[in-house]
Amino acid sequence: MTRFGMVIDLRTCIGCNACVVACTDENTQSLGAAVPLGARTDVRVVERGEFPSTSVVFDHRICRHCDDPPCVRVCPTGASYRTQEGVVLLDRCLCIGCKYCMTACPFAARYLNEELSVPDKCTFCYHRTSQGLEPACVSACPTRARVFGDLDDPESDVSKLVASGALAVGAWHGTEPKVFYVPPVRER
Amino acid sequence: MYELIRQTFWGPLIAIYLFLGGLGSMAFVASYLIWRRKGSGKVVAAGSLVGIVSVIVGILALILDLEHPEKFYLVLTSPKLNFDSWIVIGSLLLTLFTVFAVLFSAPLLTEGPLGFLKPLTSKWSGEGVMNLLGGLAAIAGVGVAIYTGILIGIVEAVPFWHTPALPLLFLVSAASTGLAAYDVVLAPWLLSRGKLTGEGGEVAEALHRMTLLDGYVILFEIVVLFTYLLVESYGPAGSSAAVSLLLSGELAPVFILGVVVVGLLIPAAIILGYLSRPHEVERSKLYTALLLGLMVLIGGLALRYCVLSAGYLQVPAI
């Protein structure tokens, strides 16, 4: 079986926001409605510590495509669902816009798309990845900080990064997220 | 690390639904129990009517809050209906409650201008059938009242909501506001009638006893609310931030004034200190009952709004 997952390597992320722009560009076309910048995925500059021992982290917000997704559990109409590859998607025809998925997501990964009036989210660029392509954000990243692949294939880059200690941030929610983070190297 | 994000997805319309759903279903439950004890027919009819109308208005608020209200029927007819979803379970409870409560109440309400429907409603006005219909509606009604708390109580992402105290708090508040609704409806009716004799006296007596009962329910609610906030104030971060928001933050005016003072402390003090004194039911007491009934309702609505609005998502960060 294929289980899509992503690793975000904060050792190499330079905070250029190319992923954010590529996401908006790609998905505004695939959705047929404006996906605002930073809506499906976002990179925020988080400052840590106090002078002189300070550091900067680029925190990436994105849907974790959980294996046990709370948004799917609470959805009344079955509009939110998981594909065979474990990608969490939304069937717009069935969505009534109750926003239960938005309150239920521990990662605040959904936003309300004003144009379509649906709680839109990252699709792992399913229209691309189901055809063997990479998600737009991964293709656009100049430092290869975002890595995409099959978590069930031990030889894939994502599997190797996970095996070498990439963290499932927020895993204590028990939702089995499939986006992992390699923490940045601290200067001191 | 984490980041706190205040939820803005569910606002005033959902608060109105949580309030009216609880109030209406418990007002009906009270009416059914009075009917079983052969209490005043006027009180039973008024309670059933208030219950059904409140729940229906609540359902309308719920539908209006949808981003696609025109597709609301999918909540029970979707080809991929998810019976694990509490919105589906809640919609079933609301539907069952409304159907059974309307059937139970119809024979009681087909009098006066609606008298022409009597030949129809008399088909199920036998006591056994009525008892069954009312009982089923009452069971669904208690379900609706608890469900308003379960709906948000199961949301693990918002720690302030994710506690068994919340459905209990909403259930107790539903009982309290359901009883207070009788004051708001029946006190003006009694005042417009003049003398409190005959049927009026019977209704006034029933109203007096229900108001007294509400006093004890409110006392219990104060204990539940206090315990809830106390435990939540110890965390996690999303919970303690919510408690601060209610007690000393942006929501403090609504919470402390609306919920605690107007909705709980003053009504409890008036009912248990003044109204419970054993003397004749007088007209002046009806004004008091009407006023404190309104205060309890304001408090109930403010409680739902405050709990919803204080919900923080505690989002994990690297």
Interface residues (C-beta under 8 A of the other chain):
Chain A: L10 V46 V57 D59 H60 R61 P70 R73 V74 C75 P76 T77 G78 A79 Y81 D91 L94 C95 I96 G97 C98 K99 Y100 M102 T103 A104 C105 P106 F107 A108 L112 S117 V118 P119 L167 V169 G170 W172 H173 Y181 P183
Chain B: I5 Q7 F9 W10 D65 L66 E67 H68 K71 F72 L74 V75 S78 P79 K80 L81 N82 D84 S85 W86 I87 V88 S91 I152 I154 V155 E156 A157 V158 G311 L313 Q314 V315 P316 A317 I318
